[in-house]
Amino acid sequence: MRYSVTCLTPTLVGDGKKLSPIDYMVWKDQVNVLDQHRIFKLLAKGPRLESYLAQLRKADKLDFASWGGFAQNFADRRIPFEHPSLTAFWNAQRGEGLFIPTFCAGPKGPYLPASALRGAVHTALMFSLWSDQTWRRISEKCQADRLPRFPAQPAEESTVGAPGTSRMRSFALADSTPVDRGNMKIFLIRVATLLTRGGKIELGWKQSPKGSVEARRVDESTALFCEMADVGTRFEGEWFERSLLQQPEVLKALGWRESISVQNLVATANAWSEKLLELHRQYAASAGLRLLDQNLESLQNQLAEARNRPGTCLLCLGWGGGFLSKAANPNTDLENYRKILRLFPSYTKAIQTGLPFPKTRRIVFLGGLPAWIPGWVRLQFDLPEPRSS
């Protein structure tokens, strides 16, 4: 049986690689990824190889005046910017900010790894299974003299199961088939944050390596460039349920009350997405991000439509979703939740501010305006036809 994943917002599921500023050149409002093997082979025939290697060693990015011809004639692939205005933003950035994360790809093109889907569904399943008692167990474990390295691991194993007996084993997903590289674009992302001015919450934008600027100075904030699948990109792959794990004797051996069906996973994913979108809209309202709020409302409408379609759900996956998209419970306003977070040095200061946690969001800009939370997709399973009696 097959599944399909449609990108509702720009999505990046990375392969751990980045294009460095000397791997590409910007020309005609697109990133031209250089075929360095061909370039070296060409330059080896003449005297320019040493000067080219010298610039690769020293320069932050290649000098277009000297080597711009490579962008025209020796590009391995060309990735367009989402909007022509991004060229000016790219030119204004320092070299260390021009490393571009790339979408996961193989020899035949970009594809969606099954692990990204399973991870998002796994998080949604934990959200549905965790209870107040689960939180109390985690809190008690954190009261020890030494903070545990993985405080939630026992709670996760008691609900979803340990790796060998995980309830996620009820079904399997395969990587998607490759899609055309024309679905990929370079998007601009900035990190929004919340500032307090006179007791009021205001929007700010993060600067690297630290600090932030007011909303009106957004162009001075740090810009991130990423290769992402454009809205509407469709990935398809295979999935199946393991009928063996639905047999009563197997369920007993694994310690399961019942197996998790795809219909159950879809319902839990939609419940998790509903809460996540609600929290993002609260953030957008606090920060005064009107276009983002409108687009999040559009996602809520699509979530309502998905609930009326069998085997369909919304998920947030990949890079850019931040802390909330990886948390078993995204509602960090819960006192038990914040009590646990206060115990960890990396979160203590953020919790003490009293601001919503986390106070930052990665925002995808479209046409120069903050528009989307990255990584939102619609997942649809082709369910088997019910057997006739």
LINBELKA-V131685 format. One record per pair of residues at least 4 apart in sequence whose ideal C-beta (glycine too) atoms are under 7 Angstrom apart, sorted by sequence separation. I is the first residue (numbers start at 0). J is the second residue. If there is no record, write none. Layout:
i=I j=J
i=I j=J
This chain:
i=6 j=10
i=18 j=22
i=34 j=38
i=35 j=39
i=36 j=40
i=37 j=41
i=38 j=42
i=39 j=43
i=47 j=51
i=48 j=52
i=49 j=53
i=50 j=54
i=51 j=55
i=52 j=56
i=53 j=57
i=54 j=58
i=58 j=62
i=62 j=66
i=63 j=67
i=68 j=72
i=69 j=73
i=70 j=74
i=81 j=85
i=84 j=88
i=85 j=89
i=86 j=90
i=87 j=91
i=88 j=92
i=92 j=96
i=104 j=108
i=111 j=115
i=113 j=117
i=114 j=118
i=115 j=119
i=116 j=120
i=117 j=121
i=118 j=122
i=119 j=123
i=120 j=124
i=121 j=125
i=122 j=126
i=123 j=127
i=124 j=128
i=125 j=129
i=129 j=133
i=131 j=135
i=132 j=136
i=133 j=137
i=134 j=138
i=135 j=139
i=136 j=140
i=137 j=141
i=138 j=142
i=151 j=155
i=152 j=156
i=153 j=157
i=154 j=158
i=155 j=159
i=156 j=160
i=160 j=164
i=161 j=165
i=178 j=182
i=195 j=199
i=206 j=210
i=212 j=216
i=228 j=232
i=246 j=250
i=247 j=251
i=248 j=252
i=249 j=253
i=259 j=263
i=261 j=265
i=262 j=266
i=263 j=267
i=264 j=268
i=265 j=269
i=266 j=270
i=267 j=271
i=268 j=272
i=269 j=273
i=270 j=274
i=271 j=275
i=272 j=276
i=273 j=277
i=274 j=278
i=275 j=279
i=276 j=280
i=277 j=281
i=278 j=282
i=279 j=283
i=280 j=284
i=281 j=285
i=282 j=286
i=288 j=292
i=289 j=293
i=290 j=294
i=291 j=295
i=292 j=296
i=293 j=297
i=294 j=298
i=295 j=299
i=296 j=300
i=297 j=301
i=298 j=302
i=299 j=303
i=300 j=304
i=301 j=305
i=302 j=306
i=304 j=308
i=320 j=324
i=322 j=326
i=333 j=337
i=334 j=338
i=335 j=339
i=336 j=340
i=337 j=341
i=343 j=347
i=346 j=350
i=347 j=351
i=354 j=358
i=364 j=368
i=18 j=23
i=25 j=30
i=26 j=31
i=33 j=38
i=42 j=47
i=43 j=48
i=61 j=66
i=80 j=85
i=92 j=97
i=104 j=109
i=105 j=110
i=141 j=146
i=156 j=161
i=160 j=165
i=195 j=200
i=196 j=201
i=206 j=211
i=244 j=249
i=250 j=255
i=259 j=264
i=283 j=288
i=315 j=320
i=331 j=336
i=364 j=369
i=365 j=370
i=42 j=48
i=80 j=86
i=103 j=109
i=104 j=110
i=141 j=147
i=159 j=165
i=160 j=166
i=205 j=211
i=206 j=212
i=243 j=249
i=305 j=311
i=323 j=329
i=331 j=337
i=340 j=346
i=341 j=347
i=350 j=356
i=364 j=370
i=365 j=371
i=23 j=30
i=24 j=31
i=54 j=61
i=102 j=109
i=103 j=110
i=140 j=147
i=159 j=166
i=193 j=200
i=194 j=201
i=204 j=211
i=212 j=219
i=250 j=257
i=305 j=312
i=349 j=356
i=362 j=369
i=363 j=370
i=23 j=31
i=54 j=62
i=89 j=97
i=159 j=167
i=203 j=211
i=204 j=212
i=212 j=220
i=250 j=258
i=283 j=291
i=284 j=292
i=305 j=313
i=328 j=336
i=349 j=357
i=363 j=371
i=23 j=32
i=24 j=33
i=42 j=51
i=103 j=112
i=141 j=150
i=194 j=203
i=203 j=212
i=283 j=292
i=315 j=324
i=341 j=350
i=349 j=358
i=22 j=32
i=23 j=33
i=140 j=150
i=193 j=203
i=203 j=213
i=204 j=214
i=340 j=350
i=363 j=373
i=22 j=33
i=191 j=202
i=192 j=203
i=203 j=214
i=302 j=313
i=192 j=204
i=202 j=214
i=280 j=292
i=283 j=295
i=301 j=313
i=360 j=372
i=361 j=373
i=137 j=150
i=191 j=204
i=192 j=205
i=201 j=214
i=204 j=217
i=245 j=258
i=337 j=350
i=18 j=32
i=137 j=151
i=190 j=204
i=206 j=220
i=207 j=221
i=244 j=258
i=189 j=204
i=190 j=205
i=205 j=220
i=206 j=221
i=280 j=295
i=298 j=313
i=204 j=220
i=205 j=221
i=279 j=295
i=280 j=296
i=340 j=356
i=137 j=154
i=194 j=211
i=136 j=154
i=192 j=211
i=276 j=295
i=133 j=154
i=240 j=261
i=276 j=298
i=276 j=299
i=129 j=154
i=133 j=158
i=331 j=356
i=276 j=302
i=189 j=217
i=129 j=158
i=273 j=302
i=125 j=155
i=128 j=158
i=272 j=302
i=38 j=69
i=128 j=159
i=189 j=220
i=125 j=158
i=189 j=222
i=269 j=302
i=21 j=55
i=59 j=93
i=60 j=94
i=125 j=159
i=38 j=73
i=59 j=94
i=124 j=159
i=187 j=222
i=188 j=223
i=322 j=357
i=33 j=69
i=37 j=73
i=269 j=305
i=321 j=357
i=21 j=58
i=24 j=61
i=60 j=97
i=187 j=224
i=188 j=225
i=269 j=306
i=121 j=159
i=20 j=59
i=21 j=60
i=24 j=63
i=31 j=70
i=34 j=73
i=185 j=224
i=186 j=225
i=321 j=360
i=20 j=60
i=21 j=61
i=33 j=73
i=34 j=74
i=272 j=312
i=275 j=315
i=321 j=361
i=26 j=67
i=33 j=74
i=34 j=75
i=185 j=226
i=186 j=227
i=272 j=313
i=32 j=74
i=33 j=75
i=272 j=314
i=319 j=361
i=24 j=67
i=31 j=74
i=32 j=75
i=124 j=167
i=183 j=226
i=184 j=227
i=269 j=312
i=272 j=315
i=26 j=70
i=32 j=76
i=183 j=227
i=268 j=312
i=269 j=313
i=24 j=69
i=26 j=71
i=183 j=228
i=184 j=229
i=265 j=310
i=278 j=323
i=24 j=70
i=31 j=77
i=32 j=78
i=121 j=167
i=182 j=228
i=265 j=311
i=268 j=314
i=182 j=229
i=265 j=312
i=29 j=77
i=30 j=78
i=275 j=323
i=29 j=78
i=261 j=310
i=275 j=324
i=29 j=79
i=117 j=167
i=182 j=232
i=324 j=374
i=28 j=79
i=29 j=80
i=278 j=329
i=28 j=80
i=278 j=330
i=320 j=372
i=320 j=373
i=178 j=232
i=275 j=329
i=319 j=373
i=320 j=374
i=28 j=83
i=117 j=172
i=274 j=329
i=318 j=373
i=319 j=374
i=116 j=172
i=178 j=234
i=274 j=330
i=318 j=374
i=317 j=374
i=28 j=86
i=316 j=374
i=113 j=172
i=175 j=234
i=176 j=235
i=315 j=374
i=113 j=173
i=175 j=235
i=176 j=236
i=315 j=375
i=316 j=376
i=25 j=86
i=113 j=174
i=175 j=236
i=112 j=174
i=174 j=236
i=313 j=375
i=314 j=376
i=111 j=174
i=173 j=236
i=25 j=89
i=110 j=174
i=111 j=175
i=172 j=236
i=173 j=237
i=313 j=377
i=314 j=378
i=110 j=175
i=173 j=238
i=110 j=176
i=172 j=238
i=311 j=377
i=312 j=378
i=110 j=177
i=171 j=238
i=109 j=177
i=110 j=178
i=170 j=238
i=171 j=239
i=311 j=379
i=30 j=99
i=108 j=177
i=109 j=178
i=170 j=239
i=310 j=379
i=107 j=177
i=108 j=178
i=170 j=240
i=171 j=241
i=285 j=355
i=310 j=380
i=108 j=179
i=109 j=180
i=169 j=240
i=170 j=241
i=291 j=362
i=105 j=177
i=108 j=180
i=169 j=241
i=305 j=377
i=310 j=382
i=168 j=241
i=282 j=355
i=309 j=382
i=20 j=94
i=109 j=183
i=169 j=244
i=168 j=244
i=294 j=370
i=301 j=377
i=20 j=97
i=294 j=371
i=298 j=375
i=282 j=360
i=290 j=368
i=291 j=369
i=19 j=98
i=290 j=369
i=291 j=370
i=18 j=98
i=290 j=370
i=17 j=98
i=18 j=99
i=102 j=183
i=288 j=369
i=17 j=99
i=17 j=100
i=18 j=101
i=17 j=101
i=202 j=286
i=16 j=101
i=200 j=285
i=202 j=287
i=99 j=185
i=202 j=288
i=13 j=100
i=14 j=101
i=13 j=101
i=11 j=100
i=13 j=102
i=14 j=103
i=164 j=253
i=166 j=255
i=169 j=258
i=12 j=102
i=13 j=103
i=14 j=104
i=164 j=254
i=169 j=259
i=11 j=102
i=12 j=103
i=170 j=261
i=193 j=285
i=166 j=259
i=193 j=286
i=279 j=372
i=191 j=286
i=12 j=111
i=88 j=187
i=12 j=112
i=85 j=185
i=85 j=187
i=12 j=115
i=81 j=184
i=76 j=180
i=80 j=184
i=81 j=185
i=78 j=183
i=79 j=184
i=80 j=185
i=81 j=186
i=78 j=184
i=79 j=185
i=81 j=187
i=4 j=111
i=78 j=185
i=96 j=207
i=261 j=380
i=261 j=382
i=111 j=234
i=113 j=236
i=102 j=226
i=110 j=234
i=96 j=221
i=99 j=224
i=100 j=225
i=101 j=226
i=102 j=227
i=96 j=222
i=99 j=225
i=100 j=226
i=102 j=228
i=97 j=224
i=99 j=226
i=92 j=222
i=188 j=319
i=88 j=222
i=89 j=224
i=124 j=264
i=127 j=267
i=126 j=267
i=238 j=380
i=124 j=267
i=127 j=270
i=120 j=264
i=123 j=267
i=123 j=268
i=126 j=271
i=227 j=373
i=78 j=226
i=120 j=268
i=123 j=271
i=122 j=271
i=200 j=354
i=205 j=359
i=30 j=185
i=193 j=354
i=193 j=355
i=193 j=358
i=192 j=358
i=192 j=359
i=191 j=359
i=190 j=359
i=191 j=360
i=2 j=172
i=4 j=175
i=190 j=361
i=191 j=362
i=188 j=361
i=189 j=362
i=188 j=362
i=188 j=363
i=189 j=364
i=9 j=186
i=186 j=363
i=187 j=364
i=191 j=369
i=119 j=314
i=119 j=315
i=146 j=342
i=119 j=316
i=138 j=335
i=146 j=343
i=118 j=316
i=129 j=327
i=141 j=339
i=129 j=328
i=116 j=316
i=138 j=338
i=115 j=316
i=126 j=327
i=134 j=335
i=138 j=339
i=141 j=342
i=115 j=317
i=125 j=327
i=126 j=328
i=137 j=339
i=122 j=325
i=122 j=327
i=11 j=225
i=11 j=226
i=11 j=227
i=10 j=227
i=9 j=227
i=10 j=228
i=100 j=318
i=9 j=228
i=9 j=229
i=9 j=230
i=6 j=228
i=8 j=230
i=6 j=229
i=7 j=230
i=6 j=230
i=6 j=231
i=5 j=231
i=6 j=232
i=5 j=233
i=3 j=233
i=4 j=234
i=3 j=234
i=3 j=235
i=1 j=235
i=2 j=236
i=1 j=236
i=1 j=237
i=2 j=238
i=0 j=238
i=0 j=239
i=116 j=378
i=84 j=367
i=81 j=365
i=82 j=366
i=82 j=367
i=7 j=298
i=7 j=301
i=12 j=316
i=12 j=317
i=13 j=318
i=11 j=317
i=10 j=317
i=11 j=318
i=11 j=319
i=9 j=363
i=8 j=363
i=9 j=371
i=11 j=373
i=8 j=371
i=10 j=373
i=8 j=372
i=9 j=373
i=10 j=374
i=8 j=373
i=8 j=374
i=10 j=376
i=8 j=375
i=7 j=375
i=7 j=376
i=6 j=376
i=7 j=377
i=5 j=376
i=4 j=376
i=5 j=377
i=4 j=378
i=2 j=378
i=3 j=379
i=2 j=379
i=2 j=380
i=2 j=381
i=1 j=381
i=0 j=381
i=0 j=383
